[in-house]
Amino acid sequence: MEQFEFDKIPVDQITTGFFQVAIKNAGAKLDELEAGIKAQGLLQPIGVAKSQITEDNDDFEWEVLWGQRRVQVFKRLGKKEIPAMILNKVLTKEEGMTYALMENIARREMSRSDIFDAIKLIWIQFGDEKKCADETGIPLPLVRDALKSQIIDRLKGGRDLYTHVTETCALPAQMAHKVLEVVRKPDNVSVDKSKGKQLATVLAVQDVQMQNKILKAAQLNPLGDIDGWVSDAKEMKNHNKKLDGVLDIELLEEEDYGLLKMAEANGITVNEMIKQILRKKLIKEGYLREE
């Protein structure tokens, strides 16, 4: 990080907002903060730097990195100057937000909404969770949590269903996200709450292994119903197929499920289905003569 210098700067030469990560709460509890500053003075200096705004506007010299509420209070009190840590450098919006984030994280726990506001531009541009974390300095788990929270809030019925899954059914958050994804409607902006709540109720009385199998069946056949998913899950096995004592085949769950449904459609067993597929492939490649 660059070197900051301490000094007092004119309050009327400061602008706010361009670098901020918590604009929604910028005016919160100003009376309480004002009373504290009146009683004890300013305990922590604000942070400022140059921005595109200050470069294009002769009325302002500095852009706030952190402490915008402190600036508002000083203006309310009619103060002419305010103590500040000064970075005499023009920063991009992303660079400025990084400094603001570091101060916010050190001073208090940021809300998911604050974190999303901070990473939104990077997320829209790159769609990469790790890059969002690397560019802003926010821990990757917090970035992921903020993104998931945004998905829930932007889905119509999403927050209500999420609350039902995690609180009423006492299922973990990770499972709640999977339930929301499974019952997301084709419009991609809403969820089938009734179906989601039914699914959560069924999952709540299963062991972890069965829960995962039901969710897998639902993911593979999202247009199916709850009873069908449970039925399919009961037939799922972590197979280690052996053909005539010669070949071992380890299958992933989705491969096993696909073979199961294909075998059912042909009225044969899974092993017979594998033999049939293999025989056709050998004949097609010329390694076996067709009888």
C-alpha positions in Angstrom: 0.0 0.0 0.0 1.0 3.6 -0.6 2.3 5.9 2.2 -0.3 8.2 3.8 0.6 11.5 5.5 -1.3 13.0 8.4 -2.6 16.6 8.2 -5.6 18.8 8.6 -7.6 19.6 5.4 -10.5 22.0 4.6 -13.8 20.3 5.0 -15.3 22.2 2.1 -12.7 20.7 -0.2 -13.9 17.1 0.5 -16.3 15.1 -1.6 -17.8 11.7 -0.7 -19.4 8.7 -2.4 -17.1 7.7 -5.3 -15.0 5.2 -3.2 -17.6 4.2 -0.7 -18.7 0.6 0.0 -21.5 1.4 2.5 -23.5 4.2 0.8 -26.8 2.8 2.1 -25.7 3.4 5.7 -23.8 6.7 5.1 -26.2 8.8 7.2 -26.8 6.2 10.0 -26.5 7.3 13.6 -25.2 10.8 12.8 -26.6 12.3 16.0 -24.9 9.7 18.1 -21.6 10.3 16.3 -22.0 14.1 16.6 -22.5 13.8 20.3 -19.3 11.7 20.6 -17.2 14.2 18.6 -18.6 17.1 20.6 -17.6 15.3 23.9 -14.3 13.7 22.9 -13.2 15.3 19.6 -12.3 13.2 16.6 -10.6 10.0 17.8 -9.8 8.6 14.3 -8.8 10.7 11.3 -10.5 10.2 8.0 -8.7 8.9 4.9 -8.7 10.8 1.6 -7.1 10.5 -1.8 -7.5 12.0 -5.3 -10.2 10.6 -7.7 -11.6 11.3 -11.1 -14.2 13.4 -9.4 -11.6 15.7 -7.8 -9.6 15.8 -11.0 -12.6 17.0 -13.0 -14.0 19.4 -10.4 -12.2 22.5 -9.2 -14.4 22.7 -6.1 -13.0 19.6 -4.5 -9.4 18.6 -3.7 -10.0 15.3 -1.9 -12.2 12.2 -2.1 -13.1 10.3 1.1 -11.7 6.8 1.4 -13.1 6.2 4.9 -14.9 8.4 7.4 -17.7 10.0 5.3 -20.0 10.1 8.3 -17.3 12.0 10.2 -17.1 14.5 7.4 -20.9 15.0 7.5 -20.7 15.6 11.2 -17.9 18.2 10.8 -20.0 20.0 8.2 -23.0 20.0 10.5 -20.9 21.4 13.3 -19.5 24.1 11.0 -15.9 23.0 11.4 -13.5 24.4 8.9 -10.8 21.6 9.0 -10.7 17.9 9.8 -7.8 15.6 10.7 -7.0 13.2 7.8 -4.7 10.5 6.5 -3.8 11.8 3.1 -2.8 9.8 0.0 -1.7 12.3 -2.6 -2.5 10.1 -5.6 -5.3 9.7 -8.1 -7.0 6.3 -7.5 -9.4 4.4 -9.7 -12.7 3.5 -8.2 -11.6 -0.1 -7.6 -8.3 1.1 -5.9 -10.2 3.5 -3.7 -12.8 0.9 -2.7 -10.0 -1.4 -1.7 -8.8 1.1 0.9 -12.3 1.8 2.0 -12.9 -1.9 2.4 -9.8 -2.5 4.5 -10.9 0.2 6.9 -14.5 -1.1 7.1 -13.4 -4.7 7.7 -10.9 -3.6 10.5 -13.5 -1.3 12.1 -16.7 -3.4 11.9 -18.2 -6.5 10.4 -19.5 -5.5 7.0 -23.0 -6.6 5.9 -23.5 -8.9 2.9 -25.0 -6.0 1.1 -22.0 -3.8 1.7 -19.7 -6.6 0.5 -21.7 -7.1 -2.7 -21.7 -3.4 -3.4 -17.9 -3.5 -3.1 -17.4 -6.4 -5.4 -20.3 -5.8 -7.8 -18.3 -4.0 -10.6 -15.5 -6.7 -10.5 -18.1 -9.5 -10.4 -20.0 -8.1 -13.4 -16.8 -7.6 -15.4 -15.1 -11.0 -14.6 -17.7 -13.2 -12.9 -14.9 -14.7 -10.8 -15.3 -15.0 -7.0 -11.5 -15.3 -6.4 -10.7 -12.2 -8.5 -13.3 -10.3 -6.4 -11.5 -11.4 -3.3 -8.1 -10.7 -4.6 -8.9 -7.3 -5.9 -10.8 -6.1 -2.8 -9.0 -7.9 0.0 -12.2 -9.4 1.2 -11.9 -13.1 2.3 -13.1 -15.5 -0.4 -15.7 -17.1 2.0 -17.3 -13.7 2.6 -17.4 -13.0 -1.1 -19.1 -16.3 -1.8 -21.6 -15.7 1.0 -22.4 -12.2 -0.3 -23.0 -13.5 -3.8 -25.2 -16.3 -2.6 -27.2 -13.9 -0.5 -27.8 -11.7 -3.5 -29.1 -14.7 -5.5 -31.5 -15.5 -2.7 -32.8 -11.9 -2.4 -33.2 -11.4 -6.2 -35.3 -14.6 -6.6 -39.0 -13.9 -6.0 -39.8 -16.1 -3.0 -36.2 -17.0 -2.5 -35.6 -15.5 1.0 -38.9 -16.9 2.3 -37.9 -20.4 1.0 -34.4 -20.1 2.3 -35.6 -19.2 5.8 -38.0 -22.2 5.7 -35.2 -24.6 4.8 -32.7 -23.3 7.3 -34.9 -22.4 10.2 -38.1 -24.4 10.0 -36.5 -27.6 8.7 -33.1 -26.9 10.3 -31.1 -27.9 7.2 -27.6 -26.4 6.5 -27.3 -23.3 4.3 -25.4 -25.2 1.6 -28.4 -27.5 1.3 -30.8 -24.6 1.2 -29.0 -23.1 -1.8 -29.3 -26.5 -3.6 -33.0 -26.6 -2.9 -33.5 -23.1 -4.3 -31.5 -24.0 -7.4 -33.6 -27.2 -8.0 -37.0 -25.4 -7.7 -36.0 -22.3 -9.6 -38.7 -21.6 -12.2 -38.0 -21.4 -16.0 -38.4 -17.6 -15.8 -35.1 -17.7 -13.7 -36.4 -14.9 -11.5 -38.6 -16.8 -9.1 -38.9 -20.1 -7.2 -41.6 -22.7 -6.7 -42.0 -22.1 -3.0 -44.6 -24.9 -2.4 -42.4 -27.5 -4.2 -39.3 -26.2 -2.4 -40.9 -26.5 1.0 -42.1 -30.0 0.3 -38.6 -31.0 -0.8 -37.1 -29.5 2.4 -39.6 -31.3 4.6 -38.7 -34.6 3.0 -34.9 -33.9 3.2 -35.2 -33.0 6.9 -36.1 -36.6 7.9 -33.4 -38.3 5.8 -29.8 -39.1 6.6 -27.1 -37.1 4.9 -26.4 -39.8 2.3 -30.0 -40.0 1.3 -30.4 -36.2 1.3 -27.5 -35.9 -1.2 -29.0 -38.6 -3.4 -32.5 -36.9 -3.5 -30.9 -33.6 -4.4 -28.8 -35.3 -7.1 -32.0 -36.9 -8.5 -33.7 -33.5 -8.4 -30.8 -31.8 -10.2 -30.8 -34.5 -12.9 -34.6 -34.3 -13.4 -35.7 -30.8 -12.2 -39.1 -31.2 -13.9 -39.9 -34.3 -11.8 -41.9 -34.5 -8.6 -40.8 -35.1 -5.0 -42.0 -38.7 -5.0 -40.1 -39.4 -8.2 -36.9 -37.9 -6.8 -37.1 -40.0 -3.7 -37.8 -43.2 -5.7 -34.9 -42.5 -8.0 -32.6 -41.7 -5.0 -33.4 -45.1 -3.4 -32.2 -46.8 -6.5 -29.0 -44.9 -6.7 -25.9 -46.8 -5.6 -22.2 -46.1 -5.7 -21.7 -49.0 -8.1 -18.4 -50.8 -8.8 -19.6 -52.6 -11.9 -17.8 -55.8 -12.9 -18.2 -57.4 -16.2 -17.6 -61.2 -16.3 -14.8 -60.8 -13.8 -12.6 -58.9 -16.3 -13.4 -55.2 -16.0 -14.1 -53.0 -13.0 -15.9 -49.7 -13.8 -16.3 -47.0 -11.1 -19.2 -44.7 -11.9 -20.1 -41.2 -10.7 -23.6 -40.8 -9.3 -24.9 -39.0 -12.3 -23.4 -41.7 -14.6 -25.0 -44.4 -12.5 -28.3 -42.6 -12.6 -28.1 -42.2 -16.3 -27.4 -45.9 -16.8 -30.2 -46.8 -14.5 -32.8 -44.7 -16.4 -31.5 -46.0 -19.7 -31.7 -49.6 -18.5 -35.2 -49.1 -17.2 -36.3 -47.6 -20.6 -34.9 -50.7 -22.4 -36.4 -53.2 -19.8 -33.0 -54.7 -18.8 -30.6 -54.6 -15.9 -27.8 -52.0 -15.6 -25.1 -54.7 -16.2 -26.9 -55.9 -19.3 -27.1 -52.2 -20.5 -23.4 -51.8 -20.1 -22.7 -55.0 -22.0 -25.0 -53.9 -24.8 -23.3 -50.5 -25.1 -19.9 -52.0 -25.0 -20.7 -54.6 -27.6 -22.1 -52.0 -30.0 -19.0 -49.9 -29.6 -16.6 -52.9 -30.2 -18.6 -53.9 -33.4 -18.6 -50.3 -34.7 -14.8 -50.0 -34.2 -14.1 -53.4 -35.9 -12.9 -55.2 -32.8 -15.8 -57.6 -32.7 -17.7 -59.3 -35.5 -21.5 -58.9 -35.5 -23.2 -62.3 -35.2 
